[in-house]
Amino acid sequence: MNTDERSRLARVFQHFARHEFHGHSPRYEFLSEVVADRPELAAPLLAAGPGQRRPILFFAAVQYLLRTTAHGHPLAEYLPGLGGYGEIGPDLAAAFVDLAQTRRDELARLCATRSTQTNEANRAALLRPGFGRVAELWPERQLHLAELGASAGLLLRADRYACRYLGSDGRTATYGPAGLPPALTMTCEVRGTAWPDPAATDPAVVARTGIDLAPIDATDGRATDWLRACVWPEQTDRLDRLDAALAEVGRDHLRLVAGDMVEALPQVLSTVSDDALPCVFASNAVTYLGQSDRRRLVAVLAEVGTRRDLAVLLNEASEAGAELFQDHRPAAAGPAGVLSVGLLTLVTWRNGRIGVDVLARTGPHGQWLEWLDRA
């Protein structure tokens, strides 16, 4: 590993410690600082593609080993998601360093062949008002949902979870099917003064298709262990939600297409019936595309939009969502380079004309949204 690579790894882990993990995962924040001081520990991450060289992939690979070939390693004693509640400090650092050094080749293979994948069904609470808005714009149309970066397809059934919204003024409302188990009720704080009213609208969904480089079979335990490994260690409630959502998806037998999301999208959209409205959506997936692939994605969507009505809902960082379709950074996005705040952006083509509407600011895992006042 040369000096430039060491410097880049140190900078990215320092950035994630301060801006992404801070306030969300004390253990990943602490371990990111350890790596920032000793970047050679994260050398396996250099085996990943440029768009995947992020601490969340490296730590997911670490957790996956602890769930599989490194089961019983002392590091697990410090990660709540694996049943360990050891204190953050020198002993945690030492256990992490031991695993990173002794399992370096395995970590490199995982980083080279895996990608961080959607595992948070709670993001359905962010998408639901967006789907509701689409249903309001096309009240006579049924939706054919097409997800980019679908993983196991947890968000393809976003309309079939219950979503509970908690306002700062004490207002609460739950939308979606009744009678579901608690783990399938997605809870979201509503920040600000505006309420996400479209969440009350139930979209009529006629078909669901997901695209992913490596779709995950919800009934395959070893495959779903990778999704569990992508959950940050303190967020044990997310593991419970993941298991409940996987059980539901496993009964659905969703259509998941293996392939590059940009290359596969035209074929998927060609299967949408003339009387259905194609609704393409993504949640923290486009952010992993390089600039050239993002431009290709926009071109594919625009070409389809010239021929038929189309809705595109993106829960992404501003530069991977709203800014792809307009020439300025929305004020709601905040400072550039910080991934912890996303934007829910709706792009529509109606009769060949494009419209771009930033609907909300969103938290990274669906824990909050700030609906924007459209007045």
Secondary structure, DSSP 8 states (H G I E B T S, - for coil): --HHHHHHHHHHHHHIIIIISTTT-HHHHHHHHHHHH-GGGGGGGGGS-GGG-SHHHHHHHHHHHHHTTTTT-GGGGG-GGGT----SSHHHHHHHHHHHHHTHHHHHHHHHH-------GGGHHHHHHHHHHHHHHSTT-EEEEEEES-TTTGGGGGGGSEEEEEETTS-EEEES-SS--GGGEEEEEE-SS---GGGGS---EEEEEEEESS---TT-HHHHHHHHHTS-TT-HHHHHHHHHHHHHHHHH--EEEES-HHHHHHHHHHTS-TTEEEEEEEES-GGGS-HHHHHHHHHHHHHHHHHS-EEEEEEE-GGGTGGGTSSS--GGG-STT-TTSEEEEEEEEETTEEEEEEEEEE-TTSSEEEE----
